[in-house]
Amino acid sequence: MKTVLVVAVTALVAAVGGVAWAATLTLSSKHLGGAAVTSPVMYPDSVTIANKSGGTAGKPENGDIVTLVWSQPIDETTLCSGWSNSSSTQSVSLQWSIIAGTSPTDDKLQPTGTSPTCSGGFNVGSIDLGSAGYDTSATNIDFQTTTNALTVGATTTTLKVTLGGIKNGTAGTVPSGNAAVWTPSAILKDRSGNTCGSNLAKSSATKQF
């Protein structure tokens, strides 16, 4: 008996140097009665880092906005211990920092503070900024009053991070760099208990902020 396989690719699955990029693949078999498998279930869908209106392009400043999107409704308690899944919107203010890198190591952006609500930390992961020029000092740049606004939708979750309260370090301007790469936290899960595994998200822009 001849077996017919039909493969539908909804987004390309790619492995570069052992790194898996966010994607989905649906495989169905007529012989198996149309059984389907989708992989991966949970992944970081996108990362963007936008310059505030009227700001200096390529320079990290108060008001710059980081937007992170997951492919599933997340379990909000795994992002922030004091949150619950009873609300589709949440907000908390806590510190994010640019961790200074020295070329060839890039600067990284990640949450570094806690709050009474998120006493166990804010489990976002970290973002490689694609350049060591955003912090030109040996001291981290801290955004002490960064606002983190979460929206859980029917099929995705979005976190809007508005940087604020800049202190310490020296912000540099990067005329051209590389894409930012977001590595999600292994602690964060969707509502079925899936993590993002080894999947990463890469920005379309090569200059951040």
WOURKA-V278284 format. One record per helix or strand of 3 or more residues. SS is the DSSP state (hx for helix, st for strand). FROM is the first residue (numbers start at 1). LEN is the number of residues. If there is no record, write none. Layout:
# WOURKA-V278284
[[SS | FROM | LEN] [SS | FROM | LEN]]
This chain:
# WOURKA-V278284
[[st | 5 | 5] [st | 19 | 3] [st | 25 | 5] [st | 35 | 5] [st | 44 | 7] [st | 65 | 6] [hx | 76 | 4] [st | 89 | 11] [st | 108 | 4] [st | 125 | 4] [st | 141 | 12] [st | 157 | 6] [st | 181 | 4] [st | 199 | 4]]
